Amino acid sequence: MYNIFEQDHKMAIEMGIPYVFRFRPPNDNTLSELKENYIWFSDRDSLNDELDSNPEFVKLSTHPSELKLLYDTVAENILDPRTKKYFDRNMTPENLQEFANTKIKPFVSSFGIACFTMYPMNKKLWEIYSEDNKGVCLHFDSSDDPTFFHNILPVHYVSEIKEREYSPISQPNHIIDLFYKKTEDWSYEKELRLLKDRAGRVKFKTSSLLNVLIGYAAEPDFIEKVVTAVKEHYNNVKVYQVTGPISIGKLSYKPLYIPE
């Protein structure tokens, strides 16, 4: 029995992140990600929890000083004279704030989100995100690609998601907190989350992928395609297959491909 994953998880706890894991289902999208070394970043509307990163919980501050700051900042950055004249005649701090509130949802939806975990010995994740142990778990060393994994952070689990006040000028980054809170119902995921400024494909360094772990119920055709993708597109990635159901703290597997 190999114990690299148990060792890596222990090391990750002792040293902080660098080892992170991502579960994927047995489909063509997963194979495409492997072949072309990218991660698909979803928008928040594609997430499986309606409370997750929900812009309905964000309200712009109505404090007079924040309203004035927003108004002055917008006014100072209007360069076109005709637009500036229209703004001065028709816009007040209050109706500017009302207009800005309508832009929160598209702003939140513009971010790309990718989910990882710090713990591969997770029965539920294998069942849910790897299509009942038929898919894969990708094992990354985030320290090998600090640009791609910049600001990967753990999700904070709370009893309830509460409305938050957002001050876009004085605290522009405070809205990011919205993406890193989920209810305690999801705490079993032990999620690490990575944000990008857009949804879609984002490439990672091939050297940051360490291992591919295939579920014990994977179909032979999918296994063959995974091994072939790894052989053709990576130099040092190993492929293993889980040999039985996962239990907490225990993961047994066998090697399928070990590069020379």
Secondary structure as GFF3:
##gff-version 3
##sequence-region A 1 260
A	DSSP	alpha_helix	4	15	.	.	.	ID=ss1
A	DSSP	beta_strand	19	24	.	.	.	ID=ss2
A	DSSP	alpha_helix	28	36	.	.	.	ID=ss3
A	DSSP	beta_strand	38	41	.	.	.	ID=ss4
A	DSSP	three_ten_helix	44	46	.	.	.	ID=ss5
A	DSSP	three_ten_helix	55	57	.	.	.	ID=ss6
A	DSSP	beta_strand	58	60	.	.	.	ID=ss7
A	DSSP	alpha_helix	64	76	.	.	.	ID=ss8
A	DSSP	alpha_helix	81	90	.	.	.	ID=ss9
A	DSSP	alpha_helix	93	101	.	.	.	ID=ss10
A	DSSP	alpha_helix	104	109	.	.	.	ID=ss11
A	DSSP	beta_strand	112	117	.	.	.	ID=ss12
A	DSSP	alpha_helix	123	129	.	.	.	ID=ss13
A	DSSP	beta_strand	136	141	.	.	.	ID=ss14
A	DSSP	three_ten_helix	142	144	.	.	.	ID=ss15
A	DSSP	beta_strand	153	154	.	.	.	ID=ss16
A	DSSP	beta_strand	156	158	.	.	.	ID=ss17
A	DSSP	beta_strand	164	166	.	.	.	ID=ss18
A	DSSP	three_ten_helix	174	180	.	.	.	ID=ss19
A	DSSP	beta_strand	181	183	.	.	.	ID=ss20
A	DSSP	three_ten_helix	184	189	.	.	.	ID=ss21
A	DSSP	beta_strand	191	196	.	.	.	ID=ss22
A	DSSP	beta_strand	200	203	.	.	.	ID=ss23
A	DSSP	three_ten_helix	206	208	.	.	.	ID=ss24
A	DSSP	beta_strand	209	214	.	.	.	ID=ss25
A	DSSP	alpha_helix	220	233	.	.	.	ID=ss26
A	DSSP	beta_strand	238	242	.	.	.	ID=ss27
A	DSSP	beta_strand	253	257	.	.	.	ID=ss28
###
